[in-house]
Amino acid sequence: MTQLKCLKGKLTASNDRNAVIEADSLGSCLALCFLDKAKGVSAVGVILFPGMPDNDEDAEGYPMLYAGNGLSLLYKKWSELGGERQNLQVYIAGCAQFMEEPPDLANGTLVYKAVRRLLGRNKIPVAGEHVGGPVNRTLIVDNKKGQVKVVWGQEREKIL
């Protein structure tokens, strides 16, 4: 098994059937996963902010920092590794709310709305999600099993 980590603002992708990609401690960030179970191709990106960067330097070295450009970069990498649109399954996790801020102003909520809007414009349905609430999550993608799992709290988990 090949263990891969996806860090905040980054993307990690693999077409290795033995790969497992993990994005941990998501907090208010959003982990976006593209999966082609038939081909064993997955790509995970961790998005921190809605919108687009003000300039190229704002996101330099962090392709998934912003939802506006992260989604297309993630799709491009996933398809370069052999992922096919007709097999595309999308999963979302994260977007926790830990503070007593108005829900409409919470960063996790704003990122979630931005990503869902972009997916909708591109007619890409979401196969599963685990978002919101005061929950710190970890997303785990297993290429061999073709499975996306979310883990949180004391050994609680859900297969999406």
C-alpha positions, 0 to 999 in steps of 0.5 A, a space after each residue: 500500500 502506498 500512503 499519500 498525504 494531501 496538505 492544505 492548499 495542495 493536491 495529491 493524485 494517483 493512478 496506483 491501485 494500491 494508493 491511499 490518499 489522506 487529507 487530515 485535520 480539515 477543520 473549516 477547509 474543504 477536501 474535494 475528491 475526484 474518483 474513478 473507481 473503474 480505473 483506480 484513479 483518484 485526486 484530492 485537493 484541500 481548499 481553504 478559501 472561496 473565490 479566486 486569488 487576487 494575483 498569481 503570487 497569492 496562490 503560488 505553490 498552493 494550487 488548491 488554496 482557492 476554490 475558483 482555480 482549484 477545481 479545474 486544476 484538480 480535474 485536469 490532474 485527475 484526467 491526466 492520470 486516466 480518470 474518465 468523465 463518465 466514471 467521475 464520482 465526487 466527494 466532499 468533506 470538511 467545512 466545520 464551524 467551530 465559532 459562534 459566527 453567523 453561518 453565512 459568514 463562516 469560512 467553511 460555509 463560504 468555501 462549501 457554497 463556492 465549490 457546490 456552485 462550481 460543480 453545479 455549473 459544470 454539471 458534476 453531481 456529488 456522490 457523497 459528503 460529510 460537512 458542517 458542524 463542529 467536527 474536525 474530519 479526515 478524508 481517506 481515499 482507497 484506490 484499491 477498494 474504490 472507497 472514500 471514508 471520513 473519520 472524526 472524533 473517537 474512532 467514528 467513521 462513515 463510508 461515503 
